[in-house]
Amino acid sequence: TVASEAVKGSDVVVTDTWVSMGQEEEYEQRVKEFDGYQVNANLMGQANPGAVFLHCLPRHPEEVSDEVFYSPQSLVFPEAENRMWTVMAVMAAQLGKL
């Protein structure tokens, strides 16, 4: 898949951590395999006007540029807060608090 083709017509651009915990020995291989897939201003510019960016965190600079990560298009921090409240609700339900 060509990243620029994948984002055309998109209202949301999402990426994930390329190397998860426990996969550290695969770091160099994965970064090489994902070369060209960094979400940056150029890539976001090919999505629909007003498109937003999401990432599940933790974020690494090879996955998304600072320019996008800290931009008004980024909803990363509200996304993380929503996840926090969801986890808290699940835990409360499991503990019989709801």
N, C-alpha and C positions, 0 to 999 in steps of 0.2 A: 504494500500500500504506500502510495506517495502521500506524505503528510499534507501537502498543499491541496491535493484533491480531496482528502478526507475532511478537511474543514470547510470546504466550499458549501455555502448554504446552511452553515451551522449557526445556531444561536448560543450554543454552549460548547466550549472546548475543555475537555477533561484529560488529564494525564495522571499517572500513578507513579509511585516509587519504582524505579527500574530494578533496584536491588533491595530485596526485603531482608529483614533480620534473619540470620541463619544462612544467608546466601552470599556472604561477604567474599568468599573465595571465587565467586563468579563475577565479581565487580568489573574487572577489565574486559571480560568477554561480553557482558551485557552492554556496557557503555559502547563498545565497538559495534555491536549489533544494532543498537538504537541510534547510532550516529545519524544526524540529519532529522531527528524527530523532536529536537528541543522546541518547546513552545516559546516563541519569541514574538516581538512586535510584528515582524514580517508575516509570520504564520497567522497571528490574530487578525492582521489586516486583510487576510484572504477569507475570513469568516464573515458572516453577515454584520452589518453595522449594528453596534450595540451588543455584540456577542460578549458573553461573560466567560471567565476562566475558573475552573475548579481543580482542586488537587487534594487528595486525602491525607497528605502529610505523613511522614516528614518529607520535606522537599530538599532536593539537591540541585545545585546550579546547572548541572548538565541536563536536567529535565525541563526546567523553565527558567527563563532569564529573570533577573531582578526587575527589569523594566516592566514585565508582565505581572510578576508575582506581587509587586507592591503598587500596581496600578489601580485606578478606579474600576477597571474591568474585572479585577480579581475579587471573587467572593470566598476565598480560601478561609479567612478567619470566621466569617459568619457560618460557613459550612462546618468548621471545627466546633463552634459553639453549639450548633444544632446537634451534632453527633454527641457532644457531652451530655446535653439534656436527654437525648434518647437513651443513652447508656444508663443515666441515673434513673430514668423511669423504669427501664427493664429491671434494674437491680432492686428498686423499690417494690416492684410487682413480685419479684422472686422472693423477697423477704416478707411478703404479705402486708406491705405498708400502703397498698392502694386498694 
